[in-house]
Amino acid sequence: MALERRLSRAMFEATEIVELRQMCFTPGRVFEPGKYITGDLPDVAFTMGLVEKLPPVRGKSEEVADPAEEE
């Protein structure tokens, strides 16, 4: 029997950036895997366990460059 991982939106800050690990389908929109602000994702993504906290950034945040900006 598989363990189900259920999370709550309350575990995250409203402005925290989280990672959506799988596609999430809602009647109004399809959410692709990637990074999102917690408030932008539907509750079902959290209850289905599709959302994970990102690891903390080490070092100065200025040193971490966004790969999309470099192109």
N, C-alpha and C positions, 0 to 999 in steps of 0.2 A: 504494500500500500504506500503510495507516494505521500510525502508531506506537502501540505499546501501552505504557502507563505503568504499570509495576509498582512497588509500594512494599512495604515490609516493616514489620511492627509494631515492629521494633527501631529504626526511624527516629524513633519517638515515645516520649516519657516515658509511663509507665504511667498517670499521673494527668493528662496533658495533654488539653485540650479540643480536639477536631478537628471538622471539618465533613464530614458524609456528604453527597455531592452528588447521589446517585441512590438509589432504593430498593434495598435489599439483602434478598434472600429466602434464608432458611435453612430447614431442615426444621422447626425449632421456633418460628421467629419471623420477622416481617417488620419490617425497620428502615426507618422513614420518613426522608427527607432532613432534616437538621438538625444540631444540635451534640450531640456525645457525648463522654464520657470514653473515651480510647483503650482502656482495659481492658474497656469494655462492648460493644465491637464485635467481631464474629467475624473470624478471620484472612482469610476470603475477601474481605471488604470491602477489605482492604489490598492483597491480591494482584491484585484486579480493578481497582485504581486508582480506587476510589470515594471515597477519603478524602483530604482536603487539610488542610494546616496552616492555622490561622487567622492572619491578619496580627497583628503585635504591637499591643497597645493603647498608644496614645500618651497621655501625661498621667497624672494620678493615677487609680488604679483606682476611688477613691471617687467621682470625677466621672462615671464611666460608669454610667448607671442601666440596670437591666434593664427593658425595655418591659413585660414581663409583670407586674412588681411595681407599675407605675404605674396599672394599670387597676383 
